[in-house]
Amino acid sequence: MTLMPKFAANLSMLFTELPFMERFAAARAAGFDAVEYLFPYAYPKQALAAALRDNGLTQVLHNLPAGDWEAGERGIACHPGREAEFREGLARAIGYATALDCKQLNCLAGKLPASVAREDAHATLVANLRHAAAALKQAGIRLLIEPINHYDIPGFFLTHTDEALAIADEVGSDNLFVQYDIYHAQRMEGELAATLTKHLGRIGHIQLADNPGRHEPGTGEINYRWLLRHIDAIGYTGTIGCEYKPQTTTAAGLGWRSALTT
């Protein structure tokens, strides 16, 4: 059996030996027809759109602005008092996503701020997501939220699938979905196949990496040969983002795609 999954190269993690704008061509040369990455905002929209067009690539995902990344912030959506900054970032993200024909944006909830009660952060997150989901629906773009393990990002507000689903229920929008990162889910909760099956209709995007190490599939404990077949069998038709750290170089590690899908 040969699977035909649609893999997207995460340019924030792959081909990092190259300047960012050269990674689009490298992804195309490596056989990818889709890309994703953390943020586009350091580059002109026109340059990114040209890189996609010239290499026959589809942009499937990027994140909303996430605060001061270099200072360690990992999102501001749960930060009371920064709602205006969140909305400004949302407008900027819509402008980029529209120019890049990117149909999904991920919102990083952020770390629980010091001296902020969890219930206050929760209320702020729900209100921000409610606003973002409505604005993005009007723009024809889906909103995603992503649970992230607390080993890699201590203090991250959203760590489990059930938490993300409960928040989505509270937001009450049909334009809010879960970004299911297999690596983060394995570290926090396991039950990968059962969770994917149960909640497939509410999962907007899947990402992968193996554990431990967050390296390419086939290097760790996750049975990706079986899991990729399961994802195919339950009817997932979206793209799977390759958000892993190559053990050596990107090119040297890409053999997993044929090894695990044939």
Number of C-alpha atoms within 10 A of each C-alpha: 6 9 14 11 17 13 20 25 28 25 24 17 17 22 21 15 11 12 9 13 13 14 21 27 16 19 23 18 11 13 12 19 19 24 26 23 20 17 17 18 15 6 12 10 17 12 12 19 18 13 18 21 14 12 17 14 20 19 22 24 27 23 23 30 27 21 19 11 10 7 7 11 16 21 23 28 30 31 23 17 10 14 17 10 14 23 18 11 16 22 16 14 22 22 14 23 25 14 13 23 17 19 19 23 23 23 24 25 27 23 22 22 17 9 6 12 11 14 10 13 22 20 16 20 23 20 16 25 27 18 15 25 22 18 19 21 15 11 14 16 21 23 27 27 26 22 24 27 22 17 11 10 15 12 17 22 26 23 22 19 25 15 13 20 19 11 19 22 13 14 19 14 17 14 22 28 23 24 24 29 23 22 25 26 20 18 17 17 14 14 10 17 15 11 16 21 16 11 14 17 12 18 22 22 24 21 19 22 26 23 20 13 14 18 21 24 26 19 19 15 11 19 13 20 16 12 16 17 18 16 19 13 11 13 11 19 12 14 18 25 24 24 27 23 21 22 13 9 13 20 13 10 17 15 13 15 16 10 11 18 16 11
